[in-house]
Amino acid sequence: MDHALSLGVEIRLGSDVTNVSFSNAPTVTLSTGESIAADVIVGADGLWSTIRDLILKRPSPPIETGDLAYRATVSRQELEGFHDPGIDELLNKAEVTAWLGPEKHCVFYPVRNKTQYNLVLLSVPTHT
């Protein structure tokens, strides 16, 4: 975020987008009526995304998948306490690590400048 701000990026929180123009000069219209032109528009508005609906030109509500996600945030200090070379190797990566398997996967990645790590375990329940 600091780097983005140093490049002149303006970050606006709590801004409700009502429309996006995908023309040669992209613009975002806010609920206040303000129109903002941008070189890049990032639609990171979550599960009930307005941007997704605008891009698809139709309502696109979230779909229940039945997947189960277990999430944990663990401090670097706790992970270093295992004194495990495999864990130490993961702690020195800046990218996402994923383990994929049939009907399940695991994702591990650093947050907070590598002082904390997110672990997400995903499983698809067995349907009978």
Secondary structure, DSSP 8 states (H G I E B T S, - for coil): -HHHHHTT----SS--EEEEE-SSS-EEEETTS-EEE-S-------TT-HHHHHHHTS---------EEEEEEEEHHHHHTT--HHHHHHHT--S-EEEEETTEEEEEEEETTTTEEEEEEEE-----
